[in-house]
Amino acid sequence: MARFPEAVADITNWMSEGRLTLPEHVEHGIERFPDALIMLFTGGHMGKLLVAP
């Protein structure tokens, strides 16, 4: 716990430098929303789950 602020600063720097990226799973089309919602609860995706129009 004592080093938590240090960890937050390091991770923030890595993200701003592009050294740490988070995966995104994008479903295209609003008609994919029901399937994306199911994936959200069943773990059928990796990283952030997005639905793009």
Summary of the structure (lengths in Angstrom):
residues: 53
radius of gyration: 15.7
end to end distance: 41.7
largest distance: 46.9
contacts: 99
relative contact order: 0.20
helix: 51%
strand: 19%
